[in-house]
């Protein structure tokens, strides 16, 4: 098969959940198929960093995507029938580059990586290639959860939360309509979990056969326990993720304001390290005596390996957590909310990790792992074994390849 992959940002170096997924799926497909990657790249440095990709696929890049001001986003939120995610990567240059690719050679499959790139794939509708959308989340569900969470906060006379809730309410409606449209026009839509498949199927039940589950994964040969031996102390916790992603911001705010003070009443030396790219004012405002912002690093492994435990305090979101898979692959002791472990069937509380939903329970679980390092090692070993058996990219990519083969 000749496959054209459309990427909303550079998938290499593979940092961040979306980039990791695009990189590993495209590279896995390239082992047996002909893959061309057409990707946005913010600058010439990003293009140079992507050079290793040329070893296994053909690469074409487009500068961008164009930036949009807050005023532009606010205006389109009110006036455009399309959701913000359908508008954020609009680029005449990318559209022209795609047209050139399609004119230069025939492709069997166009694979749009994430909902932001769906509109470009539809540009080729009726031309010949089968159209596939790889959905990172059931996006309308994410906005639904965000809207309900923020509106509840708004009822407590928090104007900023109320404004965010109203924004998410609009996006919830628009995304549900847009995702229903995509289900009707794409030949195949892949999702990361059975939960997301069920939620998207509700939008257009007659097209449920077009939905296929291709889970998130991890390279368990590269991500291994003990590769970096560090010790940041028995009361250090770490959180990793993209720090301008709204569910991550909410998770950090909840953890630092509701959970961490409870932990410190019993363990005054407890601290949280926040590791990830693009921290904005909301994340920076959380920094204090017990919260350190590390920011973007070349490798998160030393922080996961050196901390006493890894926390996933997610309260909103969807899909499945690549960061959780990475921590489990490193055999890290993990405390997560049930939402944080959503989309990863088979994970069991007190077998692979500790699950807790309320602040008191989350704090108690964290304190238990600090006090019982042997339990942390046991959970870590079982968590890694589960990931190796079920979530290695080498077992996941063939599922996507098989689904594409059935289309072509």
Secondary structure in CASP SS format (residue, H / E / C, confidence):
PFRMAT SS
TARGET T0000
AUTHOR 0000-0000-0000
METHOD secondary structure of the structure
MODEL  1
X C 1.00
X E 1.00
X E 1.00
X E 1.00
X E 1.00
X E 1.00
X E 1.00
X C 1.00
X C 1.00
X C 1.00
X C 1.00
X C 1.00
X C 1.00
X C 1.00
X C 1.00
X C 1.00
X H 1.00
X H 1.00
X H 1.00
X H 1.00
X H 1.00
X H 1.00
X H 1.00
X H 1.00
X H 1.00
X H 1.00
X H 1.00
X H 1.00
X H 1.00
X H 1.00
X C 1.00
X C 1.00
X C 1.00
X E 1.00
X E 1.00
X E 1.00
X E 1.00
X E 1.00
X E 1.00
X E 1.00
X E 1.00
X C 1.00
X C 1.00
X H 1.00
X H 1.00
X H 1.00
X H 1.00
X H 1.00
X H 1.00
X H 1.00
X H 1.00
X H 1.00
X H 1.00
X H 1.00
X H 1.00
X C 1.00
X C 1.00
X E 1.00
X E 1.00
X E 1.00
X E 1.00
X E 1.00
X E 1.00
X C 1.00
X C 1.00
X C 1.00
X C 1.00
X C 1.00
X C 1.00
X H 1.00
X H 1.00
X H 1.00
X H 1.00
X H 1.00
X H 1.00
X H 1.00
X H 1.00
X H 1.00
X H 1.00
X C 1.00
X C 1.00
X C 1.00
X C 1.00
X H 1.00
X H 1.00
X H 1.00
X H 1.00
X C 1.00
X C 1.00
X C 1.00
X C 1.00
X H 1.00
X H 1.00
X H 1.00
X H 1.00
X H 1.00
X H 1.00
X H 1.00
X H 1.00
X H 1.00
X H 1.00
X H 1.00
X H 1.00
X H 1.00
X C 1.00
X C 1.00
X C 1.00
X C 1.00
X E 1.00
X E 1.00
X E 1.00
X E 1.00
X E 1.00
X C 1.00
X H 1.00
X H 1.00
X H 1.00
X H 1.00
X H 1.00
X H 1.00
X H 1.00
X H 1.00
X C 1.00
X C 1.00
X C 1.00
X C 1.00
X C 1.00
X C 1.00
X C 1.00
X E 1.00
X E 1.00
X E 1.00
X E 1.00
X E 1.00
X C 1.00
X C 1.00
X C 1.00
X C 1.00
X H 1.00
X H 1.00
X H 1.00
X H 1.00
X H 1.00
X H 1.00
X H 1.00
X H 1.00
X H 1.00
X H 1.00
X H 1.00
X H 1.00
X H 1.00
X H 1.00
X H 1.00
X H 1.00
X C 1.00
X C 1.00
X C 1.00
X C 1.00
X H 1.00
X H 1.00
X H 1.00
X H 1.00
X H 1.00
X H 1.00
X H 1.00
X H 1.00
X H 1.00
X H 1.00
X H 1.00
X H 1.00
X H 1.00
X H 1.00
X H 1.00
X H 1.00
X H 1.00
X H 1.00
X H 1.00
X H 1.00
X H 1.00
X H 1.00
X H 1.00
X H 1.00
X H 1.00
X H 1.00
X H 1.00
X C 1.00
X C 1.00
X E 1.00
X E 1.00
X E 1.00
X E 1.00
X C 1.00
X C 1.00
X H 1.00
X H 1.00
X H 1.00
X H 1.00
X H 1.00
X H 1.00
X H 1.00
X H 1.00
X C 1.00
X C 1.00
X C 1.00
X H 1.00
X H 1.00
X H 1.00
X H 1.00
X H 1.00
X H 1.00
X E 1.00
X E 1.00
X E 1.00
X C 1.00
X C 1.00
X C 1.00
X C 1.00
X E 1.00
X C 1.00
X C 1.00
X C 1.00
X C 1.00
X C 1.00
X C 1.00
X C 1.00
X C 1.00
X C 1.00
X C 1.00
X C 1.00
X C 1.00
X C 1.00
X C 1.00
X C 1.00
X C 1.00
X C 1.00
X E 1.00
X E 1.00
X E 1.00
X E 1.00
X E 1.00
X C 1.00
X C 1.00
X C 1.00
X C 1.00
X C 1.00
X H 1.00
X H 1.00
X H 1.00
X H 1.00
X H 1.00
X H 1.00
X H 1.00
X H 1.00
X H 1.00
X H 1.00
X H 1.00
X H 1.00
X H 1.00
X H 1.00
X H 1.00
X H 1.00
X H 1.00
X H 1.00
X H 1.00
X H 1.00
X H 1.00
X C 1.00
X C 1.00
X C 1.00
X C 1.00
X E 1.00
X E 1.00
X E 1.00
X E 1.00
X E 1.00
X C 1.00
X C 1.00
X C 1.00
X C 1.00
X C 1.00
X H 1.00
X H 1.00
X H 1.00
X H 1.00
X C 1.00
X C 1.00
X C 1.00
X E 1.00
X C 1.00
X C 1.00
X E 1.00
X E 1.00
X E 1.00
X E 1.00
X E 1.00
X C 1.00
X C 1.00
X C 1.00
X C 1.00
X C 1.00
X H 1.00
X H 1.00
X H 1.00
X H 1.00
X H 1.00
X H 1.00
X C 1.00
X C 1.00
X E 1.00
X E 1.00
X E 1.00
X E 1.00
X C 1.00
X C 1.00
X C 1.00
X C 1.00
X C 1.00
X C 1.00
X C 1.00
X C 1.00
X C 1.00
X H 1.00
X H 1.00
X H 1.00
X H 1.00
X H 1.00
X H 1.00
X H 1.00
X H 1.00
X C 1.00
X C 1.00
X C 1.00
X C 1.00
X E 1.00
X E 1.00
X E 1.00
X C 1.00
X C 1.00
X C 1.00
X C 1.00
X C 1.00
X C 1.00
X C 1.00
X C 1.00
X C 1.00
X C 1.00
X C 1.00
X C 1.00
X E 1.00
X C 1.00
X C 1.00
X C 1.00
X E 1.00
X E 1.00
X E 1.00
X C 1.00
X C 1.00
X C 1.00
X H 1.00
X H 1.00
X H 1.00
X H 1.00
X H 1.00
X H 1.00
X H 1.00
X H 1.00
X H 1.00
X H 1.00
X H 1.00
X H 1.00
X H 1.00
X C 1.00
X H 1.00
X H 1.00
X H 1.00
X H 1.00
X H 1.00
X H 1.00
X H 1.00
X H 1.00
X H 1.00
X H 1.00
X H 1.00
X H 1.00
X H 1.00
X H 1.00
X H 1.00
X H 1.00
X H 1.00
X H 1.00
X C 1.00
X E 1.00
X H 1.00
X H 1.00
X H 1.00
X H 1.00
X H 1.00
X H 1.00
X H 1.00
X H 1.00
X H 1.00
X H 1.00
X H 1.00
X H 1.00
X H 1.00
X H 1.00
X H 1.00
X C 1.00
END
